[in-house]
Amino acid sequence: MLAMSFKKGVSISRFLGRNGCFSCSGFVFEKVDLSYRSFIRVYPKTGKGFRARCFIEVPIEEVKKFSRNLLKESKSEGFYEHKSASC
């Protein structure tokens, strides 16, 4: 299992959980190998540094594509989120 925290000075992001929005201070990555498939679980880290109780699963075969798309999106113009629409 690997973990990463955002650098000091980088604004903390958010994640939407079952009970509302929470501060996200980084991510925890966990490889899961089952008899019928393998994937990476990506958990947000809470503002207090704990692994959140939600995750996404990225199939091992799609990790490179997932990473490439994250990099592409980081270079895009993005969009403006109206304050009332955010959590």
C-alpha positions as CSV (number, residue, x, y, z in Angstrom):
1,M,0.0,0.0,0.0
2,L,1.3,3.5,-0.9
3,A,0.1,6.9,0.2
4,M,0.7,10.4,-0.9
5,S,0.0,13.7,0.8
6,F,-0.4,17.0,-0.9
7,K,2.6,19.4,-0.4
8,K,2.3,22.1,2.2
9,G,0.9,25.2,0.6
10,V,-1.2,23.3,-1.9
11,S,-4.9,23.8,-1.2
12,I,-6.6,20.8,0.2
13,S,-9.3,19.4,-2.2
14,R,-12.6,17.7,-1.3
15,F,-14.3,14.4,-1.7
16,L,-18.0,13.6,-1.6
17,G,-18.9,10.8,0.8
18,R,-22.1,9.3,2.0
19,N,-22.4,11.9,4.8
20,G,-21.4,15.0,2.8
21,C,-18.2,16.7,1.7
22,F,-14.8,16.3,3.5
23,S,-11.3,17.7,3.1
24,C,-8.9,15.6,1.1
25,S,-5.2,15.8,2.0
26,G,-3.9,13.1,-0.4
27,F,-4.6,9.6,-1.5
28,V,-3.9,6.0,-0.5
29,F,-3.3,3.4,-3.2
30,E,-3.9,-0.3,-2.6
31,K,-3.3,-3.2,-5.1
32,V,-5.9,-5.9,-4.8
33,D,-5.4,-9.3,-6.5
34,L,-8.4,-11.5,-6.7
35,S,-8.6,-14.9,-8.5
36,Y,-10.8,-13.3,-11.3
37,R,-9.3,-9.7,-11.5
38,S,-6.7,-7.3,-10.2
39,F,-7.2,-3.6,-9.6
40,I,-5.9,-0.5,-7.7
41,R,-8.1,1.0,-5.1
42,V,-7.7,4.7,-4.7
43,Y,-8.9,6.1,-1.3
44,P,-9.0,9.8,-0.4
45,K,-7.1,10.7,2.7
46,T,-9.1,12.9,5.1
47,G,-7.9,16.3,6.3
48,K,-6.8,14.4,9.5
49,G,-4.7,12.0,7.4
50,F,-7.0,8.9,7.7
51,R,-8.1,6.7,4.8
52,A,-11.6,7.6,4.0
53,R,-14.4,5.0,3.8
54,C,-14.9,5.3,0.1
55,F,-12.8,4.3,-2.9
56,I,-12.6,3.9,-6.7
57,E,-11.2,0.8,-8.4
58,V,-9.1,1.1,-11.5
59,P,-8.5,-2.2,-13.3
60,I,-4.8,-3.0,-13.6
61,E,-5.1,-3.1,-17.4
62,E,-6.4,0.5,-17.4
63,V,-3.9,2.2,-15.0
64,K,-1.8,3.7,-17.7
65,K,-4.8,5.1,-19.5
66,F,-6.2,6.4,-16.2
67,S,-2.9,8.1,-15.5
68,R,-2.6,9.6,-19.0
69,N,-6.2,11.0,-18.7
70,L,-5.4,12.6,-15.3
71,L,-2.4,14.3,-16.9
72,K,-4.4,15.5,-19.9
73,E,-7.2,16.8,-17.7
74,S,-4.6,18.7,-15.5
75,K,-3.6,20.6,-18.7
76,S,-7.1,21.4,-19.8
77,E,-8.9,24.7,-19.3
78,G,-11.3,23.2,-16.8
79,F,-14.5,24.8,-15.8
80,Y,-15.8,27.3,-13.3
81,E,-17.9,25.7,-10.5
82,H,-20.5,28.0,-9.1
83,K,-20.2,28.3,-5.3
84,S,-23.8,27.1,-4.8
85,A,-23.1,23.9,-6.8
86,S,-20.1,22.9,-4.7
87,C,-20.2,20.9,-1.5
